[in-house]
Amino acid sequence: MTPRRWVEYTAAILAGNAIYFLVLYPDFPASLQHQPWRFDLGLAIDFLCCVVVYGVIRLGVAQARRMNEGR
C-alpha cells in the first residue's frame, strides 16, 4: 500500500460523503437517509457514492498515465 493510494482512498471517502450528505441526503425520504450507528440503505448508498468517486479517480489516473506516455 503506497501513500499515494491512501491519498486516493481518503479523497474518495471525503468526496463521496460530501456528495451523499450535502447533495443527496436532504432530498431523500427518511427510509433512504442514513441513521448513525445503524446498517441501513442510506449507508449502502453512501458507500456506493464513495466507490463511484474512487472509480473516477482511478480512471483519471489511468488516463493521465496514458497521455504522459504518448509524449
Backbone torsions as a table, in degrees:
resi	resn	phi	psi	omega
1	MET	NA	120.8	-177.6
2	THR	-94.9	157.3	176.5
3	PRO	-59.3	-34.7	178.2
4	ARG	-61.0	-41.8	179.7
5	ARG	-65.0	-38.3	176.7
6	TRP	-63.1	-37.9	177.2
7	VAL	-65.2	-41.2	177.7
8	GLU	-62.6	-44.0	178.0
9	TYR	-60.2	-47.5	-178.1
10	THR	-63.0	-43.5	178.8
11	ALA	-63.1	-40.7	179.2
12	ALA	-64.8	-41.6	179.7
13	ILE	-66.4	-45.5	-179.5
14	LEU	-65.5	-45.0	-179.7
15	ALA	-68.6	-41.4	178.3
16	GLY	-62.4	-43.2	177.4
17	ASN	-66.7	-37.5	177.6
18	ALA	-63.4	-43.8	178.4
19	ILE	-61.4	-46.4	-177.8
20	TYR	-65.3	-53.9	-171.8
21	PHE	-78.5	-29.6	-177.7
22	LEU	-94.7	-28.6	-175.9
23	VAL	-105.2	-52.2	-172.8
24	LEU	-85.5	-43.1	-172.1
25	TYR	-54.7	-46.3	-177.2
26	PRO	-61.1	-28.2	-177.8
27	ASP	-95.3	-8.4	-179.4
28	PHE	-76.0	148.6	171.4
29	PRO	-69.9	164.9	-175.6
30	ALA	-57.0	-31.2	-178.2
31	SER	-69.2	-21.6	179.5
32	LEU	-102.8	-0.1	178.7
33	GLN	-88.9	134.4	-180.0
34	HIS	-71.9	134.0	175.5
35	GLN	-105.5	133.2	-177.7
36	PRO	-55.9	142.7	175.7
37	TRP	63.3	28.9	177.3
38	ARG	-135.3	148.5	170.3
39	PHE	-92.9	112.8	-177.4
40	ASP	-144.0	-178.6	-178.3
41	LEU	-64.9	-33.3	177.7
42	GLY	-61.9	-38.5	178.0
43	LEU	-65.6	-39.0	178.0
44	ALA	-64.6	-40.3	179.1
45	ILE	-67.5	-40.7	176.9
46	ASP	-60.5	-44.8	177.7
47	PHE	-60.9	-42.7	179.5
48	LEU	-62.4	-39.1	176.8
49	CYS	-60.6	-43.5	-179.8
50	CYS	-65.3	-40.4	179.5
51	VAL	-65.3	-41.8	179.1
52	VAL	-63.1	-44.1	179.1
53	VAL	-63.2	-40.9	178.2
54	TYR	-62.6	-40.8	177.1
55	GLY	-61.5	-40.2	177.7
56	VAL	-64.7	-41.0	178.1
57	ILE	-61.9	-46.5	-178.9
58	ARG	-65.1	-39.0	176.9
59	LEU	-64.3	-38.9	177.7
60	GLY	-64.5	-41.0	177.9
61	VAL	-64.5	-43.4	179.7
62	ALA	-64.3	-41.3	179.0
63	GLN	-65.0	-41.1	178.7
64	ALA	-63.6	-39.4	177.8
65	ARG	-65.0	-41.5	178.5
66	ARG	-64.0	-40.1	-179.8
67	MET	-67.2	-37.6	179.8
68	ASN	-72.6	-30.3	178.4
69	GLU	-70.2	-26.9	-178.2
70	GLY	-77.5	-5.8	-178.1
71	ARG	-72.1	NA	NA
